[in-house]
């Protein structure tokens, strides 16, 4: 797997995790209790305070914003890295500016 695909997958995973944490903080709390319970006794009896829920939601929003920004910048970089279409640029270069022809015609009429 190349680095670009790995970064995209990682950013998408963080985006989904951030959304889940922001919208459903109880899922994160259950996961944290399970992880703490492996090392400490009575971890399942812990209760989350409203301040902790707000902090989890803020972390989830931050994760979503960071991952979303990364994905957007990555998509802009991919479009910027693509080569430009040569047909459009060549067609515009063949034409002379409009104002110069009119000035030359007026000068020839005065001389003529």
C-alpha positions as CSV (number, residue, x, y, z in Angstrom):
1,X,0.0,0.0,0.0
2,X,1.4,3.4,-0.9
3,X,1.8,6.3,1.6
4,X,-1.0,8.4,0.0
5,X,-3.6,5.7,0.4
6,X,-2.4,5.0,4.0
7,X,-2.8,8.7,4.9
8,X,-6.2,8.9,3.3
9,X,-7.4,5.8,5.1
10,X,-6.0,7.2,8.4
11,X,-7.7,10.5,7.9
12,X,-11.0,8.9,7.1
13,X,-10.7,6.7,10.2
14,X,-10.0,9.7,12.4
15,X,-12.9,11.5,10.8
16,X,-15.4,8.7,11.6
17,X,-14.0,8.3,15.1
18,X,-14.3,12.0,15.7
19,X,-17.9,12.0,14.5
20,X,-18.8,9.1,16.8
21,X,-17.1,10.7,19.7
22,X,-18.8,14.1,19.1
23,X,-22.3,12.6,18.5
24,X,-22.2,9.6,20.9
25,X,-19.7,10.2,23.7
26,X,-21.2,7.3,25.7
27,X,-19.6,4.8,23.3
28,X,-16.2,6.4,23.9
29,X,-16.8,6.2,27.7
30,X,-17.6,2.5,27.5
31,X,-14.4,1.9,25.5
32,X,-12.3,3.9,28.0
33,X,-13.8,2.1,31.0
34,X,-13.0,-1.3,29.3
35,X,-9.4,-0.2,28.7
36,X,-9.0,1.1,32.2
37,X,-10.6,-2.0,33.6
38,X,-7.8,-4.1,32.3
39,X,-5.3,-2.4,34.7
40,X,-7.5,-1.1,37.6
41,X,-10.2,-2.6,39.9
42,X,-13.7,-1.2,39.9
43,X,-13.2,0.8,36.7
44,X,-16.8,-0.1,35.6
45,X,-18.1,1.9,38.6
46,X,-16.7,5.1,37.3
47,X,-19.2,7.7,36.2
48,X,-18.5,10.4,33.6
49,X,-19.3,14.0,34.7
50,X,-21.1,16.4,32.4
51,X,-17.8,18.4,32.0
52,X,-16.1,15.2,30.8
53,X,-18.8,14.6,28.2
54,X,-18.4,18.2,26.9
55,X,-14.6,17.6,26.7
56,X,-15.2,14.4,24.7
57,X,-17.5,16.2,22.4
58,X,-15.0,19.0,21.9
59,X,-12.2,16.4,21.1
60,X,-14.5,14.7,18.6
61,X,-15.3,18.0,16.9
62,X,-11.6,18.8,16.7
63,X,-10.8,15.3,15.3
64,X,-13.5,15.7,12.7
65,X,-12.3,19.2,11.7
66,X,-8.6,18.1,11.5
67,X,-9.3,15.0,9.5
68,X,-11.8,16.8,7.2
69,X,-9.3,19.6,6.5
70,X,-6.6,17.0,5.7
71,X,-8.9,15.2,3.3
72,X,-9.9,18.5,1.6
73,X,-6.3,19.7,1.2
74,X,-5.3,16.3,-0.1
75,X,-8.0,16.5,-2.8
76,X,-7.0,20.1,-3.8
77,X,-3.4,18.9,-4.0
78,X,-4.3,16.0,-6.3
79,X,-6.2,18.4,-8.7
80,X,-3.3,20.8,-8.6
81,X,-0.8,18.1,-9.4
82,X,-2.7,17.0,-12.6
83,X,-1.2,18.4,-15.8
84,X,-3.2,21.2,-17.4
85,X,-5.0,20.5,-20.7
86,X,-2.8,21.7,-23.5
87,X,-5.6,22.4,-26.0
88,X,-7.1,25.3,-24.1
89,X,-3.9,27.1,-23.3
90,X,-2.6,26.9,-26.9
91,X,-5.8,28.2,-28.4
92,X,-5.7,31.3,-26.2
93,X,-2.0,32.1,-27.0
94,X,-2.6,32.2,-30.8
95,X,-4.9,35.2,-30.7
96,X,-3.6,38.8,-30.5
97,X,-5.1,41.3,-28.1
98,X,-8.1,43.1,-29.5
99,X,-7.1,46.7,-28.9
100,X,-3.8,46.6,-30.9
101,X,-5.4,45.8,-34.3
102,X,-7.7,48.8,-34.1
103,X,-4.8,51.2,-33.3
104,X,-2.8,50.0,-36.3
105,X,-5.8,50.3,-38.6
106,X,-6.4,53.9,-37.5
107,X,-2.7,54.8,-37.9
108,X,-2.7,53.4,-41.5
109,X,-5.8,55.4,-42.4
110,X,-4.2,58.7,-41.2
111,X,-1.0,58.0,-43.1
112,X,-2.8,56.8,-46.2
